[in-house]
Every structure is written in structure tokens, then in C-alpha cells.
């Protein structure tokens, strides 16, 4: 539990630290919150190592500066949590979870010391004048448009608050803090995007059943640990402010709101107070360019009515942009995977490590390494993971041995391709899926895929791995030409199993699987065991984008097809007649006009990446 921690009293102190460390770029040019800031932030997020945090000092239409990409690198993520290495926090969590029953007087003293330190974590209540209430606006003075809220992408339905800490209290009095985007509807109303699986939605449904109005407070721009805690996948009923206190080794200061009976971080930049009324009709919210890299479709959500806006005298608006990875949220998800690994190990102790590839957008793919001791144990681990918290949303899980580095994708790929027996090592399950999964035939539920790429041990059937013929690129090129393939690539040429990735201009239902089947029935089928089909605009040489399309566009049972000893993967966009009757979302792409406007600003001195 010991070790130095950097504690920030507020967001301003974190900004100062970022600048002192060379991790902040100030943008003094006037920039529009409508698309332009997104384009600049997206360029920065996709630069080397996540680029720098951006502080826009002259945002069109607002007096407030805007901070973005503050968490967008491994270094800044560790800085935000006040440590040199995020693994330090995982070590602290592990120490708490693995406390053994004391056997000696010295053990009792150590245990008591640890418990006393944990007891320091609950938040403290402060009274009197607090920074987040230096300015108080109610009634006709309320105007959400004074805040430089972004329209992130061209297809967005409007402007969205993307980094809100939403404070609610259940009927049982328990606090919940979540991060749910909010579309601005008017000067004093916004959408409250409580997805059905979230704890905020659970509390709202409690109020709806009781016929009571639900009070809500929204903090924007808090000290970074508090912001992070709102995103953490804690069990229902566990206070996120306690987690924040544990990470920073200092209680979070909370203050009472002005118009609602809730407490919010006293040192926040901006606070929105108000309520949602379960008796009121829901409002249409969205579309919104989401972290999947696709637009989430419009749907109906509760309306948040603002009864007060309070803020510092000179507040900074903290926000983020999501889209095709890598983006700022990727680093926050990476930190979560490290911090919560010890908790996962308490349920499944054979787990050695795990990784959530950015291309899987957090809920579509998990790579797990494990210490295997008995037959079929990988199946137990994967089924167990599907039953744990937000892991239940995982669509695909790949299990490898403990000596495989899950962070080395080349090593993982070799383990997968060298060990895979197509007939033996794939198994399907069914369950819930993330609301944003667009590939399943039905919303929020569908098939899941487990892949056992661990080495066989005693008691397990031996894999039937046949040696493929050497790759003949001329033969494959000729077959690709005959099949009207636009581009192709071979992956894993040195492995037992090889993958042929083909891009095609799909014009009819079933064309992708038909074309793949033609390959497998010809000479190419003797050289490769897996054929993956992608749409014509996807470059098969860009493996990151290929895998992003694969994880997002496939329903495992429908689109991953076993043909003898071969595997067909249809990662194309689904059209009518392909077992997918739902609306397929559009890719998130910035418009050319905005790109040209930003081009005029971006290359100026001091703006180089």
C-alpha cells in the first residue's frame, strides 16, 4: 500500500503538470467546436504515442478554454493516476485482495495497518464556498450553449458532452458515478444516454417503478483520477469516489449541490444540476460517432432538465472524442485492463495476463494467457470470463499459454496459427453483447466465439495439423484475378495455418462466402487454411484496419464458417439477404471541407506533431 503518489487538487494542476512535462500543446488560433476541434484531436490521437494533450484557448462561441487528449498516451495516463507506472495501482489492488488471515501478532499489525489505510479512502464532505460554485446560474441564466460543447463528427445529431461524470443516487441511497454522453437539446435540456446495461439506467428504472423524479448532477473537468474512476467497471453498489480515493491515497472532496440533494466534486470546473422525470416521454438521441468507429444509431433516451449551472470563475471545459481507434479512450481502457487484472484473477486464478486489442474496441476481442493444468481448462476460463462483469460483453476470446506475451501481437498470431485445429479448437456460445455491436442479427444479444490456441496436454485429443503446400504467389494471383479480387495479402506464411485476406467489390448477398469457397476448392485451398473477405475499400496490407473490420463486422456463428479443415471469415458489410435485417451503421469519416480548414491551421509553427 506504500509508494509515492502525485495528487492533483484540480484539473488546473494537472494541466500545469502536463505543460511542465512537455505533454501539452496550446492552440491560440480561433477554432470552431463544430468538427474542427475533432479533426485536430483525431490527428493528434493518431500520431506517434498519442501525440500531446491540446488546450484550445480561443474556441469560437465560448469564453471557456477546452482541454482534449489529456489521457491520450500511456505516459499521460500514468501521470493522470499519479504514478510512474499504472501497474503500481494493480499491485495495490492485488495486495488488498490477497490479504491472508493473520496468524501472528506481526501479521495482525500489518493487516490492521492495511485496513486503516483503506478506511481513509471514502470521500469527505466540505461546506461553505467551494471552487465549483464560484459562479451560480439558475432560471433564465442557464445556457448550455455557453459551454464549448463539440459536434464531433459530420453525421452527429448535434453537440454532445462526451466527458461528463454523472452523479446519481439509488433509492437505497447508494451513489453511482458513470460516464454517459449527453446530447444538447436546448439551453437547459440534454439527452441522458443511459445504455440499458449501465448502473445509471438501473437506478433510473428503480425511480420509474416507484413513480419518482430522479435528481442528477453532472461534473465536468475534475481532477484526473476522479474522471477515470467514473469509467471504471466496478460492481454495482461500489462507490467510484472510494476507488478514486484509493488510487490517489487521499479522499475526494465533495460538496452539496445548490438545487438538488446530491454531492459533487468540490474542485470540479463545471457542474450541471437537474433531474430526469420517468413520467416524461423519452427524446430521440443520436446518431453519434462512437468508439467503435461507426455511428451509433438514433434511439430514445430520458431528458435531463438543468436546474442550475455552477462553475469556477475561469473554468476549463474537459472533453474527448471517440472514433476509429486509436483514440484517447484506448489508453483509459488499457489502464483499466491493468488495474482490474488482480480482480479477474481472484475469480479465475489460472489467468496469467490478458489484453484488449484496440481493434476490438474493448468489447469485441480479448486475448487471455493462462496456466493450463487440466484438459479443456481454456473452455472453463473463457466461459468464466463471459460471466464476469463487463467481460460478459466480449464477443471473441482467444486463449493462449502463459509463456505467450499477450501484448506482442506477432507472438499471439504465431501461437494461434501454429496451434489451431479448425475442427477442434473453435466453440460457440450465446449471450449479451454491447449495445453498440452492430453485426449481430438481434440487438444486444448474439453468438460468441472461443478459440483455444493453448498447447495440448495429457488427456486431450491431439490436433490434426496437416502441412500445407508452399505458397505459390503466382497461382494465388491468377485465382484472385479470376475471382475479381481487388487486392490480397497472405498472413502467417511461415505458420502451419495461413490466412488469405481478399478485398472484393460485393454486389450480391453471399458473394463473400461464395468467393472464399471457390478459393478453398482450388489450388489456393492447399496453401492456406483461412480465407477472410473484406470490402473493396479495405487494404489487406493494413492489418490493423483489417482486424478492426473483422471484429466489428462479424457475427461468429453466421460469418465464421468451417468448411472441412478450412475456415471462411466474412468480414464484409452485410446487405439484404445475408441474415442481418437491422440497419447497418455508417463509418465515421470527417468531411473534406473541415479537413481543408484545419490544414490551414495545423502546419503553422508550434503546431507540428
C-alpha positions as CSV (number, residue, x, y, z in Angstrom):
1,X,0.0,0.0,0.0
2,X,3.0,2.3,0.3
3,X,4.6,4.3,-2.5
4,X,4.6,7.9,-3.6
5,X,1.6,9.2,-5.4
6,X,1.2,12.6,-7.2
7,X,-2.1,14.1,-6.1
8,X,-3.8,17.0,-8.1
9,X,-6.2,19.2,-6.3
10,X,-8.0,20.1,-9.5
11,X,-7.8,19.9,-13.3
12,X,-5.7,23.1,-13.4
13,X,-2.9,21.5,-11.5
14,X,-2.9,18.5,-13.9
15,X,-2.7,20.9,-16.9
16,X,0.3,22.6,-15.3
17,X,2.0,19.2,-14.9
18,X,1.3,18.3,-18.5
19,X,2.8,21.5,-19.7
20,X,5.9,21.1,-17.4
21,X,6.4,17.6,-18.8
22,X,6.2,18.8,-22.4
23,X,2.9,16.9,-22.8
24,X,0.6,19.9,-23.6
25,X,0.2,22.0,-26.8
26,X,-1.6,25.3,-26.5
27,X,-3.7,26.3,-29.5
28,X,-4.2,30.0,-29.7
29,X,-5.9,30.2,-33.1
30,X,-9.6,30.6,-33.1
31,X,-11.1,27.1,-33.8
32,X,-14.7,26.0,-34.1
33,X,-16.2,23.4,-31.8
34,X,-18.2,22.2,-34.8
35,X,-16.0,19.5,-36.3
36,X,-12.7,21.4,-36.4
37,X,-11.5,20.5,-32.9
38,X,-12.4,16.9,-33.5
39,X,-10.3,16.9,-36.7
40,X,-7.3,18.3,-34.9
41,X,-7.7,16.0,-31.9
42,X,-8.1,13.0,-34.2
43,X,-4.8,13.8,-36.0
44,X,-3.1,14.2,-32.6
45,X,-4.5,10.9,-31.2
46,X,-3.3,9.0,-34.3
47,X,0.2,10.5,-34.2
48,X,3.2,8.7,-32.6
49,X,2.5,7.6,-29.0
50,X,-0.8,9.6,-28.9
51,X,0.8,13.0,-29.5
52,X,0.1,15.7,-26.9
53,X,-2.8,17.0,-24.9
54,X,-4.4,20.0,-26.6
55,X,-5.6,23.1,-24.8
56,X,-7.7,25.3,-27.1
57,X,-7.6,28.8,-25.7
58,X,-9.8,30.5,-28.3
59,X,-12.9,28.4,-29.0
60,X,-15.4,30.1,-31.3
61,X,-18.7,31.0,-29.4
62,X,-17.4,30.5,-25.9
63,X,-15.2,32.1,-23.3
64,X,-14.0,28.8,-21.9
65,X,-10.8,27.1,-22.9
66,X,-11.1,23.5,-24.0
67,X,-8.9,20.5,-23.0
68,X,-8.7,17.3,-25.0
69,X,-6.5,14.2,-25.3
70,X,-5.3,14.7,-21.8
71,X,-5.4,10.9,-21.2
72,X,-4.2,10.0,-24.7
73,X,-0.9,8.2,-24.1
74,X,0.5,5.7,-21.7
75,X,2.7,8.3,-20.1
76,X,-0.2,10.8,-19.6
77,X,-2.4,8.0,-18.3
78,X,0.1,7.2,-15.6
79,X,0.5,10.9,-14.9
80,X,-3.3,11.2,-14.5
81,X,-3.3,8.5,-12.0
82,X,-0.4,10.0,-10.1
83,X,2.0,7.1,-10.6
84,X,5.1,6.3,-12.7
85,X,3.6,3.1,-13.9
86,X,-0.1,2.0,-13.9
87,X,1.0,-1.4,-12.8
88,X,1.7,0.1,-9.3
89,X,-2.1,0.5,-8.8
90,X,-2.7,-3.1,-9.8
91,X,-0.1,-4.1,-7.2
92,X,-2.0,-2.2,-4.6
93,X,-5.3,-3.8,-5.6
94,X,-3.7,-7.2,-5.5
95,X,-2.3,-6.6,-2.0
96,X,-5.7,-5.8,-0.7
97,X,-7.4,-8.8,-2.4
98,X,-4.8,-11.3,-1.4
99,X,-4.6,-10.4,2.3
100,X,-4.1,-13.7,4.1
101,X,-5.8,-14.3,7.6
102,X,-3.3,-13.0,10.2
103,X,-1.5,-15.8,12.1
104,X,0.9,-13.9,14.3
105,X,0.9,-10.6,16.2
106,X,3.0,-9.1,13.5
107,X,0.6,-10.3,10.8
108,X,-2.3,-8.7,12.7
109,X,-0.4,-5.4,12.8
110,X,0.2,-5.5,9.1
111,X,-3.4,-6.3,8.3
112,X,-4.7,-3.6,10.7
113,X,-2.3,-1.1,9.0
114,X,-3.7,-2.0,5.6
115,X,-7.3,-1.8,6.7
116,X,-6.7,1.5,8.4
117,X,-5.3,2.9,5.1
118,X,-8.3,1.6,3.2
119,X,-10.5,3.4,5.7
120,X,-9.0,6.7,4.7
121,X,-10.5,6.4,1.1
122,X,-14.2,7.4,1.5
123,X,-14.8,11.0,0.3
124,X,-15.0,13.9,2.7
125,X,-17.8,16.5,2.7
126,X,-16.8,20.1,2.7
127,X,-19.1,23.0,3.5
128,X,-19.1,26.7,2.6
129,X,-17.8,28.3,-0.6
130,X,-16.2,25.8,-2.9
131,X,-14.4,26.3,-6.3
132,X,-17.1,24.6,-8.4
133,X,-19.7,27.1,-7.2
134,X,-17.9,30.4,-7.6
135,X,-20.4,31.2,-10.3
136,X,-24.1,30.0,-9.9
137,X,-26.6,30.3,-12.7
138,X,-30.3,29.4,-12.4
139,X,-33.5,30.1,-14.1
140,X,-33.2,32.2,-17.3
141,X,-29.4,32.5,-16.8
142,X,-29.0,28.8,-17.7
143,X,-27.5,28.3,-21.1
144,X,-25.7,25.1,-22.1
145,X,-24.5,26.8,-25.3
146,X,-22.1,28.9,-23.3
147,X,-20.1,25.8,-22.9
148,X,-17.9,24.9,-25.9
149,X,-19.6,21.5,-26.4
150,X,-18.4,19.7,-29.6
151,X,-20.2,18.4,-32.6
152,X,-17.6,15.7,-33.1
153,X,-18.4,14.2,-36.5
154,X,-20.4,15.2,-39.6
155,X,-23.2,12.7,-39.1
156,X,-23.7,13.5,-35.4
157,X,-27.2,14.7,-34.5
158,X,-25.9,17.7,-32.7
159,X,-23.4,18.7,-30.0
160,X,-22.5,16.1,-27.3
161,X,-21.0,16.4,-23.9
162,X,-18.6,13.5,-24.1
163,X,-16.7,13.6,-20.7
164,X,-19.5,14.0,-18.1
165,X,-19.3,12.5,-14.7
166,X,-23.0,11.7,-14.0
167,X,-23.8,11.5,-10.3
168,X,-27.0,9.8,-9.2
169,X,-28.3,8.2,-6.0
170,X,-30.3,5.0,-5.9
171,X,-33.5,4.7,-3.9
172,X,-31.3,2.8,-1.4
173,X,-29.1,5.8,-1.0
174,X,-26.1,4.4,-2.8
175,X,-24.2,6.8,-5.1
176,X,-23.3,5.9,-8.6
177,X,-20.9,7.8,-10.9
178,X,-20.9,6.9,-14.5
179,X,-19.9,8.5,-17.8
180,X,-22.8,8.7,-20.2
181,X,-22.7,11.0,-23.2
182,X,-25.3,13.9,-23.3
183,X,-26.7,15.5,-26.5
184,X,-27.6,19.1,-26.1
185,X,-31.2,19.6,-26.9
186,X,-31.6,23.3,-25.8
187,X,-30.4,25.9,-23.4
188,X,-31.5,23.8,-20.4
189,X,-32.1,20.3,-21.7
190,X,-29.9,17.4,-22.8
191,X,-30.3,13.7,-23.5
192,X,-29.1,11.2,-20.8
193,X,-27.6,8.3,-22.7
194,X,-28.1,5.6,-20.2
195,X,-27.5,2.3,-22.1
196,X,-29.6,-0.5,-20.8
197,X,-26.8,-2.4,-19.2
198,X,-25.4,0.6,-17.2
199,X,-25.8,1.2,-13.5
200,X,-27.3,4.6,-14.1
201,X,-30.0,3.0,-16.2
202,X,-30.7,0.5,-13.4
203,X,-31.2,3.3,-10.9
204,X,-33.4,5.2,-13.3
205,X,-35.6,2.2,-13.8
206,X,-36.0,1.9,-10.0
207,X,-37.2,5.5,-9.9
208,X,-39.6,4.8,-12.8
209,X,-41.1,1.9,-11.0
210,X,-41.5,4.0,-7.9
211,X,-43.0,6.9,-9.9
212,X,-40.5,9.3,-8.6
213,X,-38.4,12.1,-10.2
214,X,-34.7,11.3,-10.2
215,X,-32.1,14.0,-9.3
216,X,-28.9,14.1,-11.3
217,X,-25.7,16.1,-11.1
218,X,-23.0,16.2,-13.8
219,X,-19.4,17.2,-13.1
220,X,-17.2,18.2,-16.0
221,X,-13.4,18.7,-15.6
222,X,-12.5,17.1,-12.3
223,X,-9.1,16.1,-11.0
224,X,-8.0,13.3,-13.4
225,X,-8.3,10.3,-11.0
226,X,-11.9,11.2,-10.3
227,X,-12.6,11.4,-14.1
228,X,-11.0,8.0,-14.6
229,X,-13.0,6.4,-11.7
230,X,-16.3,7.3,-13.4
231,X,-15.2,5.0,-16.3
232,X,-14.1,2.1,-14.1
233,X,-16.1,-1.2,-14.4
234,X,-16.9,-1.5,-10.7
235,X,-19.5,-3.9,-9.3
236,X,-23.0,-2.4,-8.8
237,X,-23.2,-0.5,-5.5
238,X,-19.4,0.2,-5.1
239,X,-18.7,3.9,-4.9
240,X,-16.5,5.2,-7.6
241,X,-15.3,8.0,-5.3
242,X,-13.9,5.4,-2.9
243,X,-11.9,3.9,-5.8
244,X,-10.6,7.4,-6.7
245,X,-9.6,7.9,-3.1
246,X,-7.8,4.6,-3.0
247,X,-5.8,5.4,-6.2
248,X,-4.8,8.9,-5.1
249,X,-4.4,7.9,-1.5
250,X,-6.4,10.9,-0.4
251,X,-10.2,11.4,0.0
252,X,-12.1,13.2,-2.8
253,X,-13.6,16.4,-1.6
254,X,-17.4,16.6,-2.2
255,X,-19.8,19.5,-1.8
256,X,-23.6,19.7,-1.7
257,X,-25.3,20.9,-4.9
258,X,-27.3,24.1,-4.9
259,X,-30.6,22.8,-6.3
260,X,-30.6,19.1,-5.9
261,X,-29.8,16.8,-2.9
262,X,-26.6,15.3,-4.4
263,X,-22.9,15.8,-3.8
264,X,-20.4,16.6,-6.5
265,X,-16.6,17.1,-6.6
266,X,-15.9,20.4,-4.9
267,X,-13.0,21.2,-7.2
268,X,-14.7,20.5,-10.5
269,X,-14.6,23.0,-13.3
270,X,-18.3,22.9,-14.3
271,X,-21.3,21.3,-12.7
272,X,-24.8,20.8,-14.2
273,X,-27.6,20.2,-11.7
274,X,-31.0,18.9,-12.6
275,X,-33.3,15.9,-12.9
276,X,-34.8,13.3,-15.2
277,X,-38.5,12.6,-15.0
278,X,-39.5,8.9,-15.7
279,X,-43.1,10.1,-16.4
280,X,-41.9,12.2,-19.3
281,X,-41.6,10.9,-22.8
282,X,-38.2,9.9,-24.0
283,X,-36.5,12.1,-26.7
284,X,-34.7,10.9,-29.8
285,X,-31.0,11.0,-29.2
286,X,-28.3,10.4,-31.8
287,X,-26.8,9.4,-34.2
288,X,-23.4,9.7,-32.6
289,X,-19.9,8.9,-34.0
290,X,-19.0,6.3,-31.4
291,X,-15.8,4.5,-30.1
292,X,-16.5,1.6,-32.5
293,X,-15.5,3.8,-35.4
294,X,-19.1,3.7,-36.6
295,X,-22.2,5.9,-35.9
296,X,-24.4,4.5,-33.2
297,X,-28.0,4.7,-34.4
298,X,-30.6,7.1,-33.0
299,X,-32.7,5.9,-30.2
300,X,-34.9,7.2,-27.4
301,X,-33.5,8.2,-24.0
302,X,-34.5,10.3,-21.0
303,X,-34.3,14.1,-21.0
304,X,-32.1,15.8,-18.4
305,X,-33.5,19.1,-17.2
306,X,-31.0,21.6,-15.9
307,X,-31.9,23.5,-12.8
308,X,-28.5,25.1,-12.2
309,X,-25.1,25.5,-13.8
310,X,-22.3,26.3,-11.4
311,X,-18.6,26.7,-12.3
312,X,-15.3,28.2,-11.4
313,X,-14.7,31.9,-12.3
314,X,-12.5,30.8,-15.2
315,X,-13.4,27.2,-16.0
316,X,-11.8,24.8,-18.5
317,X,-14.1,22.5,-20.4
318,X,-12.7,19.0,-20.5
319,X,-13.8,16.8,-23.3
320,X,-12.9,13.9,-25.5
321,X,-13.5,12.5,-29.0
322,X,-14.1,8.9,-29.9
323,X,-14.0,7.1,-33.2
324,X,-11.9,4.6,-35.1
325,X,-9.0,3.6,-32.8
326,X,-6.5,4.6,-31.7
327,X,-8.2,7.4,-29.7
328,X,-7.9,8.9,-26.2
329,X,-10.3,6.3,-24.7
330,X,-8.0,3.5,-25.8
331,X,-5.4,4.5,-23.2
332,X,-8.1,4.7,-20.5
333,X,-9.3,1.2,-21.4
334,X,-5.7,0.0,-21.3
335,X,-5.3,1.4,-17.8
336,X,-8.5,-0.3,-16.7
337,X,-7.3,-3.7,-18.0
338,X,-4.1,-3.3,-15.9
339,X,-5.8,-2.0,-12.7
340,X,-8.5,-4.7,-12.7
341,X,-6.4,-7.8,-13.7
342,X,-6.0,-8.7,-10.0
343,X,-9.8,-8.8,-9.5
344,X,-10.2,-11.0,-12.5
345,X,-7.6,-13.4,-11.1
346,X,-9.5,-13.8,-7.9
347,X,-12.3,-15.4,-9.9
348,X,-10.1,-17.2,-12.4
349,X,-6.7,-17.8,-10.8
350,X,-5.3,-19.6,-13.7
351,X,-5.3,-16.4,-15.7
352,X,-1.8,-15.1,-16.3
353,X,-2.5,-11.9,-18.3
354,X,-4.9,-10.5,-20.8
355,X,-5.1,-7.9,-23.5
356,X,-8.0,-6.0,-25.1
357,X,-6.7,-5.1,-28.6
358,X,-7.7,-1.6,-29.7
359,X,-9.0,-3.0,-32.9
360,X,-11.6,-4.9,-30.9
361,X,-12.9,-1.6,-29.4
362,X,-12.8,-3.1,-25.9
363,X,-15.8,-5.5,-26.1
364,X,-15.2,-7.4,-29.3
365,X,-11.9,-9.3,-28.6
366,X,-10.0,-10.5,-25.5
367,X,-6.6,-12.3,-25.6
368,X,-6.0,-14.2,-22.4
369,X,-2.9,-16.2,-21.4
370,X,-3.3,-18.9,-18.8
371,X,-1.5,-21.6,-16.8
372,X,-3.1,-24.8,-18.1
373,X,-3.3,-27.7,-15.7
374,X,-6.1,-30.0,-16.9
375,X,-8.0,-30.9,-20.1
376,X,-10.4,-28.3,-21.5
377,X,-9.4,-25.8,-18.9
378,X,-9.3,-23.0,-21.6
379,X,-13.1,-23.6,-22.1
380,X,-13.6,-23.1,-18.4
381,X,-11.6,-19.9,-18.4
382,X,-13.4,-18.4,-21.4
383,X,-16.9,-19.3,-20.1
384,X,-15.9,-17.9,-16.8
385,X,-14.8,-14.6,-18.3
386,X,-18.2,-14.4,-20.1
387,X,-19.8,-14.4,-16.7
388,X,-17.7,-11.7,-15.1
389,X,-18.9,-8.0,-15.2
390,X,-18.3,-6.2,-18.4
391,X,-16.3,-9.2,-19.8
392,X,-19.8,-10.6,-20.4
393,X,-19.9,-8.3,-23.5
394,X,-16.8,-9.9,-25.1
395,X,-17.7,-11.3,-28.5
396,X,-14.4,-13.3,-29.1
397,X,-11.9,-14.7,-26.6
398,X,-8.6,-16.2,-27.7
399,X,-6.8,-18.4,-25.1
400,X,-3.0,-18.9,-25.3
401,X,-0.4,-20.4,-22.9
402,X,1.2,-18.3,-20.1
403,X,4.5,-18.1,-21.9
404,X,2.9,-16.2,-24.8
405,X,3.1,-12.4,-24.4
406,X,-0.4,-11.2,-25.0
407,X,0.9,-7.7,-25.7
408,X,3.1,-9.0,-28.6
409,X,0.5,-9.5,-31.4
410,X,3.1,-11.2,-33.7
411,X,3.7,-13.8,-31.0
412,X,0.0,-14.2,-30.4
413,X,-0.6,-14.6,-34.1
414,X,2.0,-17.3,-34.4
415,X,0.6,-19.2,-31.4
416,X,-2.9,-19.0,-32.9
417,X,-1.9,-20.1,-36.5
418,X,0.5,-22.8,-35.4
419,X,-1.8,-24.4,-32.8
420,X,-5.2,-24.0,-34.4
421,X,-7.2,-27.1,-35.4
422,X,-10.2,-25.7,-37.2
423,X,-12.4,-28.6,-36.3
424,X,-11.4,-28.9,-32.6
425,X,-10.4,-25.5,-31.3
426,X,-13.4,-23.3,-32.0
427,X,-16.5,-23.3,-29.9
428,X,-19.6,-21.1,-29.8
429,X,-21.6,-19.6,-27.0
430,X,-24.6,-17.3,-26.8
431,X,-25.1,-14.2,-24.6
432,X,-25.4,-10.5,-24.3
433,X,-23.5,-8.1,-26.5
434,X,-22.7,-4.5,-26.1
435,X,-25.4,-2.1,-27.3
436,X,-23.1,-0.8,-30.0
437,X,-22.4,-4.2,-31.6
438,X,-24.0,-3.8,-35.0
439,X,-23.1,-7.2,-36.5
440,X,-25.4,-9.5,-34.6
441,X,-28.8,-10.3,-36.2
442,X,-30.5,-9.1,-33.0
443,X,-29.7,-6.0,-30.8
444,X,-27.7,-6.7,-27.6
445,X,-27.6,-10.5,-28.0
446,X,-25.8,-12.9,-30.2
447,X,-23.2,-15.6,-30.7
448,X,-19.7,-15.6,-29.1
449,X,-16.6,-17.4,-30.2
450,X,-14.0,-19.0,-28.0
451,X,-10.6,-20.1,-29.5
452,X,-8.3,-22.5,-27.8
453,X,-4.8,-21.9,-29.0
454,X,-3.0,-23.4,-26.0
455,X,-0.7,-26.4,-26.3
456,X,-2.3,-29.8,-25.9
457,X,-1.6,-31.7,-22.6
458,X,-2.3,-35.2,-21.4
459,X,-6.0,-36.2,-21.6
460,X,-6.7,-34.0,-24.6
461,X,-7.1,-35.2,-28.2
462,X,-4.1,-34.4,-30.4
463,X,-4.6,-31.8,-33.0
464,X,-4.7,-32.9,-36.7
465,X,-2.4,-30.4,-38.2
466,X,-1.5,-31.2,-41.8
467,X,1.4,-29.5,-43.6
468,X,0.2,-27.1,-46.3
469,X,1.9,-26.8,-49.7
470,X,4.4,-23.9,-50.0
471,X,2.9,-20.6,-51.1
472,X,2.9,-20.0,-54.8
473,X,2.1,-16.3,-55.2
474,X,1.7,-16.6,-59.0
475,X,-1.0,-19.3,-58.6
476,X,-2.8,-17.3,-55.9
477,X,-2.6,-14.1,-58.0
478,X,-4.1,-15.9,-61.0
479,X,-7.0,-17.2,-58.9
480,X,-7.6,-13.8,-57.4
481,X,-7.8,-12.4,-60.9
482,X,-10.4,-15.0,-61.9
483,X,-12.4,-14.3,-58.7
484,X,-12.4,-10.5,-59.4
485,X,-10.4,-9.9,-56.1
486,X,-9.2,-6.3,-56.0
487,X,-6.3,-6.8,-53.5
488,X,-5.0,-9.6,-51.5
489,X,-2.4,-10.5,-48.8
490,X,-1.0,-13.6,-47.2
491,X,-0.6,-13.6,-43.4
492,X,1.4,-16.2,-41.4
493,X,3.3,-17.6,-44.4
494,X,5.8,-19.3,-42.1
495,X,3.0,-20.9,-39.9
496,X,1.1,-24.2,-40.2
497,X,-2.1,-22.3,-40.9
498,X,-2.0,-19.3,-43.3
499,X,-4.6,-16.6,-43.9
500,X,-5.5,-15.2,-47.3
501,X,-7.2,-11.8,-47.0
502,X,-9.1,-10.6,-50.1
503,X,-10.9,-7.4,-50.8
504,X,-13.9,-7.5,-53.1
505,X,-16.5,-5.2,-54.6
506,X,-19.5,-7.0,-53.1
507,X,-22.6,-6.7,-55.2
508,X,-24.9,-9.5,-54.0
509,X,-25.8,-11.5,-50.9
510,X,-23.5,-14.4,-50.2
511,X,-20.8,-13.2,-52.6
512,X,-18.0,-13.1,-50.0
513,X,-18.5,-16.7,-48.8
514,X,-19.0,-17.9,-52.3
515,X,-15.7,-16.4,-53.4
516,X,-13.9,-17.7,-50.4
517,X,-15.3,-21.2,-51.1
518,X,-14.0,-21.0,-54.7
519,X,-10.5,-20.4,-53.4
520,X,-10.7,-23.3,-51.0
521,X,-11.8,-25.7,-53.7
522,X,-8.9,-24.8,-55.9
523,X,-5.1,-24.8,-55.6
524,X,-5.2,-22.0,-53.1
525,X,-7.0,-24.3,-50.6
526,X,-3.9,-26.4,-50.5
527,X,-1.8,-23.5,-49.5
528,X,-4.0,-21.6,-47.0
529,X,-6.5,-22.8,-44.4
530,X,-8.3,-19.5,-43.6
531,X,-9.8,-17.1,-46.1
532,X,-11.0,-13.7,-44.9
533,X,-13.1,-11.5,-47.1
534,X,-13.2,-7.7,-46.7
535,X,-14.9,-4.9,-48.6
536,X,-13.2,-3.3,-51.6
537,X,-12.1,-0.1,-49.9
538,X,-10.2,-2.0,-47.2
539,X,-6.5,-2.5,-47.9
540,X,-5.5,-6.1,-47.0
541,X,-2.0,-4.9,-46.2
542,X,-3.3,-2.7,-43.4
543,X,-3.7,-5.4,-40.8
544,X,-4.9,-3.1,-38.0
545,X,-7.8,-1.9,-40.1
546,X,-8.5,-5.4,-41.4
547,X,-8.8,-6.7,-37.8
548,X,-10.9,-3.7,-36.8
549,X,-13.3,-4.6,-39.6
550,X,-13.2,-8.3,-38.7
551,X,-14.0,-7.7,-35.0
552,X,-16.8,-5.2,-35.8
553,X,-18.4,-6.8,-38.8
554,X,-18.7,-10.5,-37.9
555,X,-21.3,-12.4,-36.0
556,X,-19.3,-15.6,-35.1
557,X,-22.0,-18.1,-35.8
558,X,-23.1,-16.6,-39.1
559,X,-19.9,-15.2,-40.5
560,X,-17.1,-17.6,-39.4
561,X,-17.7,-20.8,-41.3
562,X,-15.9,-24.1,-41.0
563,X,-15.5,-25.9,-44.4
564,X,-13.7,-29.2,-43.7
565,X,-10.3,-28.3,-42.5
566,X,-10.7,-24.7,-43.7
567,X,-12.2,-21.6,-42.2
568,X,-14.1,-18.8,-44.1
569,X,-14.5,-15.4,-42.5
570,X,-16.9,-12.9,-44.0
571,X,-15.8,-9.5,-42.6
572,X,-17.7,-7.5,-45.2
573,X,-20.6,-5.1,-44.6
574,X,-23.8,-7.2,-44.5
575,X,-26.6,-6.5,-47.0
576,X,-30.1,-7.7,-47.5
577,X,-30.4,-11.5,-47.7
578,X,-27.4,-12.2,-45.5
579,X,-29.2,-12.8,-42.2
580,X,-29.0,-9.3,-41.0
581,X,-32.1,-7.2,-41.2
582,X,-31.1,-4.4,-38.9
583,X,-29.8,-1.1,-40.1
584,X,-26.0,-1.2,-40.7
585,X,-24.3,2.0,-39.4
586,X,-22.0,4.2,-41.5
587,X,-18.3,4.5,-41.0
588,X,-17.1,7.7,-39.2
589,X,-15.3,9.9,-41.7
590,X,-14.5,13.6,-41.4
591,X,-15.8,15.7,-44.3
592,X,-13.2,17.2,-46.8
593,X,-14.3,20.8,-46.1
594,X,-13.3,20.5,-42.4
595,X,-10.0,18.8,-43.3
596,X,-9.2,21.7,-45.6
597,X,-10.0,24.3,-43.0
598,X,-7.8,22.5,-40.4
599,X,-5.0,22.1,-43.0
600,X,-4.6,25.9,-42.9
601,X,-4.0,25.9,-39.2
602,X,-2.3,22.7,-38.4
603,X,1.1,23.2,-40.1
604,X,1.8,26.6,-38.5
605,X,4.9,27.0,-36.3
606,X,4.3,25.4,-32.9
607,X,1.6,23.1,-34.3
608,X,3.8,20.4,-35.6
609,X,3.2,16.9,-34.2
